């Protein structure tokens, strides 16, 4: 499954095509009727809002800082309406390829907040809709895949300047 995730993150296809291939791989490893529901999600719907979100978020940075690493954090926020899945941005003055400890040194958490992703929410809601739903067998790989795919898209769409001109790398993962 991780080989498929890596291949799809590296692909240049639109998120929809990539996510459908991830879903196919998940279904081949864990057959379940819920996979058909995930195929109905529009995985391309957030491409425009993604760039606006990232632009707003990094625009809040103090220009005296020098960030070397970006962390796209995946989490499960909850409120009176229930639990969901979402992605947020953090920046660190440190970065070490192949490691994640640097992300714990993040000093910049924009007030812009998380993406408020409709796609990640849809994944979470389908995954846990019923007691017999596919649950974490879907949430973990699909949220991780989509988070990594859109993080890469954001990085490719944006020209990083100012405190972000020192970037050495980025990572995506669950908190």
Residue pairs with C-beta under 8 A, 6 or more apart in sequence:
1 25
1 26
1 29
1 141
4 21
4 22
4 25
5 22
5 141
5 144
5 145
5 148
8 18
8 19
8 21
8 22
8 145
8 149
9 18
9 145
9 148
9 149
9 152
11 17
11 18
14 43
14 44
15 43
15 44
15 47
15 146
15 149
15 150
15 153
16 42
16 43
16 44
18 43
18 145
18 149
19 41
19 43
19 142
19 145
19 146
19 149
20 39
20 43
22 141
22 142
22 145
23 35
23 38
23 39
23 142
26 35
26 137
26 138
26 141
26 142
27 35
30 134
30 137
32 134
32 137
32 138
34 126
34 127
34 129
34 133
34 134
34 138
35 134
35 138
37 126
38 123
38 126
38 138
38 142
41 119
41 122
41 123
41 126
42 119
43 119
43 146
43 149
45 118
45 119
46 115
46 117
46 118
46 119
46 150
47 150
47 153
49 115
50 115
50 150
50 153
50 154
50 157
51 154
51 157
51 158
53 112
53 115
54 89
54 154
54 157
54 158
55 158
56 110
56 112
57 89
57 110
57 112
58 89
58 91
58 110
58 158
58 160
58 164
60 108
60 110
60 111
60 112
61 67
61 91
61 108
61 110
61 162
61 163
61 164
62 108
62 163
63 162
63 163
64 163
65 91
65 93
65 107
65 108
65 163
66 93
66 163
66 166
67 91
67 92
67 93
67 108
67 163
67 164
67 166
67 167
68 92
68 93
68 94
68 95
68 102
68 166
68 167
68 168
68 169
69 91
69 92
69 93
69 94
69 95
69 102
69 103
69 106
69 167
69 168
69 169
69 170
69 171
70 89
70 90
70 91
70 92
70 155
70 164
70 167
70 169
70 170
70 171
71 89
71 90
71 91
71 92
71 103
71 106
71 170
71 171
71 172
71 173
72 87
72 88
72 89
72 147
72 148
72 151
72 154
72 170
72 171
72 172
72 173
73 87
73 88
73 89
73 90
73 103
73 173
73 174
73 175
74 85
74 86
74 87
74 120
74 143
74 144
74 147
74 172
74 173
74 174
74 175
75 85
75 86
75 87
75 88
75 114
75 174
75 175
76 83
76 84
76 85
76 86
76 124
77 83
77 84
77 86
77 114
78 84
83 124
83 128
84 120
84 121
84 124
84 125
85 117
85 120
85 121
85 123
85 124
85 139
85 143
86 114
86 115
86 116
86 117
86 120
86 121
87 114
87 115
87 117
87 120
87 147
87 150
87 151
87 172
88 109
88 113
88 114
88 115
89 109
89 110
89 112
90 103
90 106
90 108
90 109
91 106
91 107
91 108
91 163
91 164
92 102
92 103
92 105
92 106
92 107
92 108
93 105
93 107
94 102
94 105
95 102
95 167
95 168
95 169
96 102
97 168
97 169
100 171
100 173
103 171
103 173
115 150
117 150
119 146
120 143
120 146
120 147
123 138
123 139
123 142
123 143
123 146
124 139
124 143
126 133
126 138
127 133
127 134
127 135
127 136
127 138
127 139
127 142
128 135
128 139
140 174
143 174
144 172
144 173
144 174
147 172
148 172
151 170
151 172
155 170
160 167
